[in-house]
Amino acid sequence: MPAGPLVVDIGLIGPGKVGSALLTQLRLAAPRLLRDCNLQLHLRAVSDSRHMWLDCDDDALNSRIHGAQTWRPTSLNEFAAYVAGRGDHVAVLADCSASDAVAEHYAGWLGAGIHVVTPNKRAASGPLERWRRIAQASDASGARLHYEGTVGAGLPVVQTLRDLIDTGDELLSVEGMLSGTLAWLFNRFDGSQPFSTLVRQAHEMGYTEPDPRDDLSGVDVARKLVILSREAGLPLSLEDVEIRSLIPASLADCDRDEFMERLDELDTPMAALLTEARTNGGVLRHVARLREGRASVGVQALPADHPFAHARLTDNVVRFATRRYCDNALVVQGPGAGPEVTAAAVFTDLLRVAGAMGVKRCAC
């Protein structure tokens, strides 16, 4: 008799743009994964910041609310316990929020044997003490935290660095364009449109964080640089990164709606930066660097023949210089913005959990 399928019970937190894209990808892929890989994905529950829907049926993969039989106010501990409740299945929580409060639960979930897959940068770039608790909980239980979607959206950036380190290489430096949003903005910003117009377009297309200041301030990129540094064994924190923000002080503390209304206050300083770069025969790019333990993030004027000057649209470009790749850096490049590609990275991490449990590799 053939063995029954490996059942993976899934709880999704944060059914926004990325979470909704992940639900769609799960629904479309589930029949093939069951047929070809003997892997059954079962959506057990969905939670937003206020409500959770338990005992989701197949319709919930299309409409996360109407297909659920049980609605309750959100309690993340109760939510996780429900997802893991059957005990004889693999339990995975997909955190598609950007919430620090959710990341605060990771150590407890991992310690209880619940795997976590996430594009939420708050855990891997948050307080070092919490990050160490998360690692200790994972080591103790064997449950895994995968976070490929935190850097480079769907690109294999974190896994590439992890493979280098695991095989004995040593990271010397990282240089990269780590924001698809900012890559798109500076590829499009040629003076024909105000910078504020481009920011609004990027926001409407879902390229920016819910508050575009998280992109424009450089904090989101700085978090990614912290994640890569920690992956390489460097105990960097967000406070250690030199961040050159694009946000004027007058717009730093207002609420999001007011910021969006006053976006045109960015136009004059950004036009001045563009003029200066062009006067020197260069282009503007948003660059992150890590070298000799020092990290920086900000807009730079680069020569027109610099490799970053020719990146396209939302391309992320990450250059790893290592002992092994010292003469010619290892480059990972490709589209780095949009909910679909980020959701695909989360889905890949989920399949990585299943693969570790013995599921055979599926044919494409």
C-alpha positions, 0 to 999 in steps of 0.5 A, a space after each residue: 500500500 502506498 504511504 499516505 500524503 504528508 499533511 502540512 497544516 498552515 496558518 496564515 497571519 496577515 492576509 494583505 497583498 502578500 498574504 492574499 497572493 500566497 493564498 492564491 498560489 497555495 490554491 493553484 498549486 495544491 492539486 499538483 503537489 498532492 498528485 506529484 509530491 504526495 504533499 497535502 497542504 491544508 489551510 487551517 486558519 487565517 488571522 489579521 490584526 483583529 480577527 481570526 478565521 478558524 477551520 478554513 475550507 477550500 473556499 477560504 483559499 479564494 476568499 479568506 473570510 467567507 469560507 471559514 466556519 469559525 470567527 473569533 477575535 485574534 489571539 495569536 497563541 490560540 491561533 497557533 495552538 489551533 493550527 498545531 492542534 492535530 499533532 500528527 501533521 506538520 504545522 507551519 505558520 506563514 507570517 505575512 504581516 510586518 508586525 513586531 508584535 507577531 515576531 515576538 511570538 516566534 521563539 514560543 512557536 518554534 519552541 512548541 515545534 511549529 515551523 515559521 515561514 515569513 517575509 516579515 523582517 522584524 524578527 531577523 533584524 530586531 533586537 539581538 537578544 530576541 534573535 538569539 532566543 529564536 535561534 535557541 528555540 529552533 535548535 531545541 525543538 527542530 522546528 525551522 524559521 525560514 525567511 528568504 522573502 525578507 531580502 530580495 523578495 523572490 530572489 535566492 539571496 539569503 539561501 545563497 549566502 547561507 550556502 556560502 557560509 555553510 560550505 566554509 566561505 567567508 563574507 568580505 563585503 556586500 554591496 547591493 540595491 536591496 529595494 525593488 521599490 527604490 530601484 524602480 523609483 531611481 530607474 524612472 526618475 529622470 526629471 520628466 516627472 516629479 519624484 512625488 508622482 513616481 512615489 504615488 505610482 509605486 504605492 498604487 502598484 503595491 511596490 512600497 511598504 504600507 507607509 512609503 517612508 519605510 522605503 524612502 527612509 532607508 530603514 527597510 533596506 537597513 533591516 535587510 542589510 542587518 539580516 545579511 550581516 547576521 546570516 554571515 555571523 556578524 552581530 549587527 543591529 539596526 542602530 549600527 547602520 548609517 542610514 541617509 534618509 530621503 525624508 525631510 525632518 518636517 515629514 518624519 513624524 506626521 501620520 501616513 495620510 498627511 505624509 502622502 498629501 505632502 509628498 511634493 515637499 520631496 521634489 525640490 531636494 530630489 531634483 537637486 540630487 539628480 542635477 548634481 549627479 547628471 552634472 558629474 556624468 552619473 546616475 542616482 541609485 540607492 545602495 547598501 554596503 557592508 564592509 569590515 563590519 561597517 554598514 551604510 544605506 543611502 542614495 549615491 551618485 554612481 558613474 554611468 558605467 557602474 553595474 548598478 547603473 544598468 539594472 532594470 525596473 525593480 531589479 535587486 542586485 546583490 554582490 557578495 565578495 567572499 574569500 572564494 569569490 574575491 576577484 569576481 563577486 558573486 551576483 544575485 540579480 532579478 526583480 525584487 518588488 511586488 506581492 506575487 514574488 514575495 509570496 513565492 519566496 514564502 511558498 518556497 520556504 514552506 516547501 523547504 520545510 516539507 522537503 526536510 520532512 521527507 517529501 520528494 522533489 516535485 517535477 516542474 
